């Protein structure tokens, strides 16, 4: 059976041509321009066939718009972030104490750090940094299990992810069961600054969320700052500079809102992929999309 193929925006876009892209969104060039202004990754299209996804993604790239083509099963395999309760750094290794146990990371480990902060309530009247999706897209089909074989779309065309970057192969039932087991340790929608750290371990990709609240930063040693907010930034810079993690800050001061893909509510599209995806808070989904699109970049 056909798998749901997601086409995800991957801003910032190169030299986009809204007029050329408008027919694919079934809206005006002005409306396309509004979509392009949204700075964070979001699901734009869902296709039931790979050929249709490839054709649409390629057309958008030719219009100067950066997108990622992500099979639904790949999104379903992204691990849920677990709550970090304490962070320690000894000058070489960072140790995260989480609700699911300790997580140790060091220089040279494969990491993606997604930084975000929800937009302040009083600033949400502006539409420039809000998700707006109303395009018409064909319906999606049922999901089949498959390995991590998504193509990131860029100027050079569609290319497969390297085999070394594959997520663990797991069946749909195993993924849903695992999601249910960790449901108690998953974090709620963040209300302030956060860092979602995705790191590759011997057991596959793991994810942990560091927030400003209920985290003991005393183990940071010389890196420790006087405020929780400053500690979040210090950790982010440490990951960037000392650990050479790929850092994604596109979720900073954005507001995701309910969206429609092909006339179907996004949460219903996600449910067709996996039940646990339908209940993801918007920022949680955004973090996973940021992880996949940042991880898939060649540089």
C-alpha positions in Angstrom: 0.0 0.0 0.0 1.1 3.5 -0.7 2.8 5.5 2.0 2.0 9.1 2.9 4.7 11.3 1.4 5.1 14.7 3.1 6.6 17.8 1.5 7.9 20.1 4.2 9.0 23.7 3.9 12.7 24.1 4.7 13.3 27.8 5.1 15.0 30.1 4.6 14.3 29.9 0.9 16.7 30.9 -1.8 15.3 33.3 -4.5 11.6 32.1 -4.5 9.3 32.9 -7.3 5.8 33.0 -5.8 4.2 33.3 -9.2 5.7 30.1 -10.4 4.8 28.3 -7.2 1.2 29.6 -6.9 -0.4 26.9 -9.2 0.9 24.1 -6.9 -0.6 25.8 -3.9 -3.8 26.6 -5.7 -3.7 30.1 -4.4 -2.4 33.6 -5.3 1.2 34.6 -5.5 0.5 37.0 -2.5 -0.7 34.0 -0.4 2.3 32.0 -1.4 4.5 34.9 -0.3 2.8 34.7 3.1 3.6 31.0 3.4 7.3 31.7 2.5 7.6 34.3 5.2 7.0 31.6 7.9 10.6 30.9 9.2 10.1 27.4 10.6 9.6 24.0 8.9 6.0 22.9 8.4 4.0 20.4 6.4 2.9 21.9 3.1 1.7 18.9 1.1 0.9 15.2 1.6 0.9 12.9 -1.4 -0.1 9.2 -1.6 2.4 8.4 -4.4 6.2 8.9 -4.6 6.0 10.1 -8.2 3.6 12.9 -7.3 5.7 13.9 -4.3 8.8 14.0 -6.4 7.2 16.0 -9.2 5.8 18.6 -6.8 9.0 18.9 -4.8 11.1 19.3 -7.9 8.8 22.0 -9.2 9.0 24.0 -6.0 12.8 23.7 -6.0 12.9 25.0 -9.6 10.8 28.0 -8.3 13.6 28.7 -5.8 11.7 27.3 -2.8 13.5 24.9 -0.5 11.6 21.9 0.7 12.2 18.5 2.2 10.5 15.3 0.9 9.9 13.1 4.0 8.1 9.8 3.9 5.6 9.6 6.8 7.3 6.6 8.3 10.5 8.6 8.7 8.6 11.3 10.7 7.0 8.5 12.8 10.5 7.2 13.7 11.8 10.4 15.3 12.1 9.8 19.0 10.0 11.8 21.5 11.9 14.3 23.6 12.1 13.4 27.3 12.3 15.9 30.1 15.7 16.9 31.4 15.9 17.5 35.1 19.6 18.2 35.5 22.6 19.1 33.2 26.2 18.7 34.1 29.4 19.5 32.2 32.9 18.5 33.2 34.8 20.4 30.5 34.5 17.5 28.1 31.3 15.5 28.5 27.8 16.8 29.0 25.5 14.6 31.1 21.8 15.0 30.9 19.6 13.5 33.6 16.2 12.8 32.1 12.9 11.1 33.0 14.0 8.1 31.0 17.5 7.9 32.5 20.9 9.5 31.9 22.1 10.6 28.5 25.7 11.4 28.0 27.1 13.3 25.0 30.6 14.2 24.0 32.6 16.0 21.2 32.3 14.1 17.9 28.9 12.6 18.7 26.3 13.2 16.0 23.9 15.8 17.3 21.2 18.2 16.2 20.2 20.9 18.7 16.8 22.6 18.0 16.4 25.9 19.9 13.0 27.4 20.2 10.9 29.9 22.1 7.1 30.4 21.6 6.2 33.8 20.4 4.9 36.1 23.2 1.2 36.3 23.4 1.0 40.1 22.8 3.0 39.6 19.6 0.8 37.0 18.0 -1.4 39.4 16.1 1.2 39.6 13.3 0.6 37.0 10.6 4.2 37.1 9.2 5.5 34.4 11.6 2.3 32.3 11.7 1.6 29.2 9.8 -1.0 29.6 7.0 -2.0 26.5 5.0 -5.1 26.2 2.9 -3.9 24.7 -0.4 -5.6 21.8 -2.2 -3.7 18.5 -2.2 -4.9 15.0 -3.2 -5.8 12.8 -0.3 -3.3 10.5 1.5 -3.2 6.7 1.5 -2.6 4.2 4.2 0.9 3.8 5.7 3.4 1.0 5.2 6.6 0.5 7.2 9.8 1.4 5.5 13.4 2.3 6.3 14.7 5.8 6.6 15.0 6.8 2.9 13.8 10.3 2.6 15.1 12.7 0.0 16.0 16.2 0.9 15.2 18.5 -2.0 17.8 21.1 -2.9 19.2 23.0 -5.9 20.9 19.9 -7.1 17.6 18.0 -7.1 16.4 15.1 -5.0 19.0 13.0 -3.2 18.6 10.1 -0.8 19.9 10.4 2.8 23.2 8.6 3.3 23.0 5.1 4.6 25.0 6.1 7.7 22.2 8.6 8.6 19.4 6.1 8.6 17.1 5.9 11.6 16.6 2.5 13.2 14.3 0.2 11.2 11.2 -0.5 13.3 7.7 -1.7 12.5 4.7 0.5 12.8 3.4 -1.5 15.8 6.8 -1.3 17.6 6.9 2.5 17.0 3.4 3.0 18.5 4.2 0.7 21.4 7.4 2.6 22.2 5.6 5.9 22.0 3.0 4.7 24.5 5.7 3.5 26.9 7.3 6.9 27.0 4.1 8.9 27.0 4.5 9.7 30.7 8.0 11.1 30.2 7.2 13.2 27.2 7.2 17.0 27.7 4.2 19.3 27.2 4.2 22.2 24.8 7.0 24.5 26.0 6.0 27.9 27.3 9.5 29.5 27.2 12.9 28.9 25.8 13.9 25.3 25.2 16.6 23.2 23.5 15.7 19.8 22.0 18.9 17.8 21.8 18.8 14.9 19.3 21.8 12.7 19.6 22.8 9.4 18.0 23.6 6.6 20.4 24.3 2.9 20.3 20.6 2.4 20.6 19.7 4.8 17.8 18.6 8.4 18.0 17.5 9.8 21.4 16.0 13.2 22.2 15.9 15.3 25.4 14.4 18.6 26.1 16.1 21.2 28.3 13.8 24.0 29.5 14.1 27.0 31.8 12.0 25.4 34.5 12.6 22.5 36.9 16.2 22.0 35.6 19.2 21.8 37.9 22.0 23.7 36.1 24.4 23.6 39.1 26.5 20.9 37.5 27.5 23.2 34.6 30.6 24.4 36.5 32.4 27.3 34.9 29.8 27.5 32.2 26.9 28.1 34.6 25.1 31.5 34.3 23.1 33.4 36.9 19.7 32.8 35.2 17.9 29.8 33.7 17.4 31.7 30.4 21.1 32.5 30.3 22.0 28.9 31.0 19.9 27.7 28.1 21.9 30.0 25.8 25.2 28.9 27.3 24.3 25.3 26.7 23.3 26.0 23.1 26.6 27.8 22.4 28.5 25.0 24.1 26.8 22.5 21.8 27.6 24.6 18.8 31.2 25.5 19.6 32.6 22.6 21.6 30.5 19.8 20.4 30.1 20.9 16.8 26.4 20.1 16.9 24.2 21.2 14.1 22.1 24.0 15.7 18.6 24.9 14.3 17.1 28.2 15.7 14.2 28.4 13.3 11.6 27.8 16.0 12.5 31.0 17.8 9.5 33.3 18.3 7.2 31.4 16.0 3.6 30.4 16.4 2.2 27.2 14.8 -1.5 27.1 14.4 -3.9 24.4 13.2 -3.5 23.9 9.5 -5.1 22.1 6.6 -3.3 20.0 4.0 -5.3 19.0 0.9 -8.6 19.8 2.5 -7.8 17.6 5.5 -6.8 18.8 9.0 -3.1 18.2 9.6 -3.7 16.1 12.7 -5.8 13.8 10.6 -3.0 13.5 8.0 -0.6 12.7 10.8 -3.0 10.1 12.3 -3.0 8.3 8.9 0.7 7.9 9.4 0.8 6.9 13.1 -1.7 7.4 15.9 0.9 9.0 18.2 1.7 11.8 15.7 -1.9 13.1 15.7 -1.5 14.2 19.4 1.8 16.0 19.0 1.7 19.6 20.3 2.6 22.0 17.4 6.0 22.9 18.7 6.8 19.3 19.3 6.0 18.5 15.6 8.0 21.6 14.6 11.0 20.4 16.5 10.9 17.0 14.8 10.6 18.6 11.4 13.5 20.9 12.2 15.6 17.9 13.3 14.9 16.0 10.1 15.5 18.9 7.8 18.7 20.1 9.6 20.0 16.5 9.9 19.4 16.1 6.1 21.4 19.1 5.1 24.7 18.3 3.4 26.5 21.1 5.1 
